[in-house]
Amino acid sequence: MANPKLNSTEIQERLNNIEAIYQDYIKKIDVIRGQEKDILASFIKKMEAKKIDEIRHSIQTDYK
């Protein structure tokens, strides 16, 4: 069965719908990337704090 031809208005509506879906996904991806950056920054801060505590502890035991 042959597909009916779309008129220019229908084509534009479909194109607009696709563009809206695309923009929505772009926004969601940006949010996820922001969350990833926040998680990574938090992890790095925790690791830095842990390393500083380890260094302090090793220095304190050296001078006791």
C-alpha positions in Angstrom: 0.0 0.0 0.0 1.5 3.4 -1.0 2.0 6.0 1.6 -0.1 9.1 1.1 1.9 12.3 0.3 2.2 14.9 3.0 1.4 18.5 2.3 3.8 21.2 3.3 1.9 22.0 6.5 2.0 18.4 7.7 5.7 18.2 6.9 6.4 21.4 8.8 4.4 20.1 11.8 6.3 16.9 11.9 9.6 18.8 11.5 8.6 21.1 14.4 7.7 18.0 16.5 11.1 16.4 15.8 12.9 19.6 16.6 11.0 19.9 19.9 11.9 16.3 20.9 15.5 17.0 19.9 15.7 20.1 22.0 14.1 18.3 25.0 16.8 15.5 24.8 19.6 18.1 24.5 18.3 19.8 27.8 18.1 16.4 29.5 21.6 15.5 28.4 22.9 18.8 29.7 21.2 18.2 33.1 22.9 14.7 33.2 26.3 16.2 32.3 25.8 18.8 35.1 25.0 16.0 37.6 28.0 14.0 36.5 30.3 17.1 37.0 28.8 17.6 40.5 29.2 14.0 41.5 32.8 14.0 40.2 33.6 17.3 42.0 32.2 15.9 45.3 34.1 12.7 44.9 37.4 14.6 44.3 36.8 16.8 47.3 36.2 13.7 49.5 39.3 12.0 48.2 41.4 15.2 48.7 40.1 15.4 52.3 40.9 11.8 52.9 44.4 12.2 51.5 45.0 15.3 53.7 43.9 13.4 56.7 46.3 10.6 55.8 49.1 13.0 55.5 48.3 14.7 58.8 48.1 11.4 60.5 51.5 10.3 59.1 53.1 13.6 60.1 51.7 13.4 63.6 53.0 9.9 64.2 56.4 11.0 62.9 56.6 13.7 65.5 55.2 12.0 68.5 
